[in-house]
């Protein structure tokens, strides 16, 4: 088992399980959809966020492990998570200690009863916190300690981390399936994706942004199909642009694209048509207040450039046959 930090993202490999057991997880820059009463389509990717291992930073907080990863985001910037793999994986995502799929505290063990995970590659990406069978609230970077983050709303605390846990399918099951097919295609990502004092620096968390039409696929694998002992995890720390420059010595990436700039360049929107396996039920995330709603209650305006607009008709995309 190995986890490597690359320009593309986090590369997980399990050669002891199977030569094909490889997964890349990337955090993708994207347009922040308006936080209003509208549910929008899937915005495209604008390139991957640059990631750096904490061990390669000039100086990092003492509680960060050298294997942790630093993720830079501007305040109010949005992101979605891309999963790139042919081989099946079980993936759990904790944001500030809260499971992004169920809204419950991220448990030490997988909860197969509540299905607190996503399966890759049938789930090619995740744009936000799941609020109902057909909707997520976009991942948006917010300052910590002010009640904007989802974790602060649900648990009263947020450490500004994103924890990703990965378990591969058993190798013998993959081999058996391989013998039954002649080809295997990776799920296509949306067009536009590249290929959809430091210790005291303020951390960032993820709040619930605008509403996006997206379903979380119902798991199709039996719990016994997952490898019983192969397991890998990575912890990412979200930092603002000033902290990123202090940690790495590099200029932060360019400013987030505004809606006006986005429309000027005529970037497309997308809709995922394969909705037959949408996961049912609700979660505590349904009652979470959006970043705009928290700001209004505080008499603040946390989201610049939040004007509603009518996006163009989305392009329909889906899994390859």
N, C-alpha and C positions, 0 to 999 in steps of 0.2 A: 504494500500500500504506500502511495506517495501523493503528496499535495504540493504542487508547484505554482508559484505566482508568475504569470506571464503577462505580456502586454495585452493579450486578449482577455485574460481573466484568471480564474482559478482552475487549474488542470488537475483532476483527480484520476489516478490510475491504480488498478488492482491487478498487476501481472500474476500474482499468486492465485487469483481466482480465474482469470481468463485473459488472453492476449488482447481481446477486444474490449475489455472492461475499462473504458476510458470516457470521461465526462469533463466537459468544459463549462463552467458557469461564469457568465459575464454580467456586469452591471452596465446597463445601456443608458446613455444620455438621451433625453427625449423632451418633447414639448410638455409643459405642465398644462393640463386641460383646465378650463375654468371651473372653479369650485362654486357651482350654482345649482339650480334644480334640474339640470339637463344631464342625461347619460350619453357620453360620447363614445365614438368608435376607438379603435386601437391606434394611437399615434405611432409613427415609425421610429426606428432607432436613428440617432445622430452620431453614432460612434461609441466606443466603449470608454468607460471611466478608466483612467490610469490607476493601477493598484501598485502598492509598494509594500514589501514585507517589513514589519516593524524592526526586524534585526538589521535592516539596511538603512534605517533612519539615523540622522545625526544624533538625536537624543529622543527618547520616548519615555512616557510615564513608567514608573517602576512596576506597576501592576500589569503592564502589557508583556505578554510572552513574546520571545523573539520570532516565533512562528505565526504570530498574529499579523493581520494585514490592515493597511491604512487605505481608506476610501475617502477621497475629497469631494465635497459637494458645496455649492453655494447655498446660502439660506433661501428657501422656497423653491429650490431646484427639484426637478422630478427625475425618477429613474424607473426602469423596469429590469427584471432579471431574465436573462436568456439561458436556456439549457440546451446544450449541443451534445448529442450522443445518439448512437445507433443502439448500443447495448442498454438494456433496461436498468434503471436505478430507482431507489426509493430516496427521496430528498425531503428533509425537514428544515424549515426556516424559522428561526426565532429572531424577533426584532425587539430589542430592549427587554428580552426575557419573555415576550409574548409570542405565541405561535401565530404566524401570519395567516394560517388557514382556518384555525378554530377559534382564535381569540382567547384561548386558555393559556395559563402559564406553561412555558415549554418544559415538559417533563423530562426526567432522566432517561426514560425508556419510551420506545415507540408505543403509541396507543392505537392499536389496530381497530378497536371498537369505535372510536370517534374519527378514525381516518385522519390523523393529524399530520399528514404528509402529502406530497404530490409524487406521481410516478412519471418518470422520464423514460422514453420520449413522447408518451401520449400527452404530456403537458409540456409544450415547447417553451413557454414563457409565463411569467407572473408579473402583472402590472401593478398590483397593490394588495391591500387587505381584503379578503373575501367577506362581503357583507350579506349576500344572498346568492341563490343558485345561478344568477346570471349577471352579477355585478361585483366589481371590486372598487375600492377607494384607492386612488393613485398614491404610490409612495412619494412623499414630499419631505425634503429636509427641513427640519425645524430646530430652533435652539432648545436646549435642555433646561429644566428647572422652571419653566413658565406654563406648564400644563398643556402644551400644544401636542406633544407626542401621544401616540396611541397607548404606549406602555404606561406613561404617566397617568392617563385617564383610567386605565383598567387596574393598575397595580399600585399607583402612587410613586413609582420609581422607574428610571430608565438609565441604563449605563452607556447608552449611545453605541451599542454593539449590534451586529448582525451575526448570528451563529448559523452556520450551514452544516448539516449532518448528512452523510451520504452512505448508502449501503447498496452493493451490487447484487444482481441476480446470481443465483448459483450457476457456476460454469457449466455443469452437466446439463442443466435445463436449456441453456443457450445453445449448446452443441446439438441437442436433440431437435430443437426448433430449426437450427441451421440446416440440418439434413432434410427438413421438410419443405424448404423453400429454395429458390434458385437465386433470388436477389433480396437485398434489404436496403431500403433507402432511408436516409435520415430525414426527419421532418424539416421542411423548408421554413426558414425564418422569414419575417416580413421584409420586402424590399426596402432598401434604405439603411439596413444594418450593415456595418462594416464587414463585408464579404459579398431588422427591426431594432516668554519662558514657556517652552513647549509643554512641559508637564502640567502647566496651569491653563493651557489653551482650552477655550470653551469647546466642549463636544457638541455633536449634533445627534438628533434622533430622527425618527421618521413619523410624520403625522399622516392623517387621512386627508388626501386631497380630493380633487374632483372625481365624479363617478364615471366609470368606464365599463362598457359592456364586455364582460369576460366571464367564462365559466371555468370552474376547477373540475377536471375530469375525475369521474369516479374510479377508484382503483380497480384494476382487473386481475392483478396477481394475487395468488394465495399467499398468506403470510409465510408458509413453509417454503415458498420459492426464493425467498431472500436469503442470502448467505448468513449463516448463524453467527459468524465471528468477524468477518471482514467489515470494517467500519472506519470512516475517516470524518474528520470535522475541521472546520476552519472558522476563525473568529475575525470579523472585520470591525474596525472602529471608524465611525464616520466623523470627519473633522471639517471645519470650515476652511475657506481658502487661505486665510492668514496662517492658520496652524499648519496646513499642508506645506506652505513655503518654508516655514521654520523647521519642519520635520525633515524635509527632503532637499531643501536648497533650490528647488525648482519653482518657476512661476506656475501658478495654478492655470488650469485650462481656461479657455475663453468664457465669457459671460453666457449664461443660458439664453437660448434663442427666445425672443419675444413672439407673441402671437402675430404681430404685424409683420415681423421678419419672416416668420413661418409661412404666412399666406403669400407674401411677396415671392418666395421661392417655389410656391406651388407644390409643397410636399404633400404626398397622398395620405389618406387615412385608410384603415383596414378593418375588416370584419372576418372573424373566424367562423366558418360555416359548420364545422363538425361539432354540433351541440347535443348530440344524442346521449352522451354519457355525463351530462352536467350533474355535479354533486348537489344533493338536495339538503334541506335543513338550514337553520339559522345559527347564529353564534353571538357571543357578547359583542363582536365587532359591529353588529347591526345597530347598536345603540351608541356607538362612539361618535362624538362630535367631530365634524370636519375642522380643518385648520381655520377656515373662514368663520365657522360658527363659534369656535373658541375665541377668536379675535374680536368678534362682535360683542360677545359677553364681557370682554375685558376693555372694550372701547378702543381697540387697536385695529390696525390694518396690516396683517402679517403677509398678505399676498399682493405684491404689485402686479400690474398687468393681469387683472382677473376679470376683464370685460367678457361678457358672453358673446358668442358668435356662432354662425352656422357653418360647420365644416362642409367640404364637398362630399358628394356621395362616396362612401368607402369602397375600396376594392375588396372583393371577396377572396379570401385565401383559406387554405386548409391543408391537411396532410396529403402527401403524395400517395398515389394508389399503390 
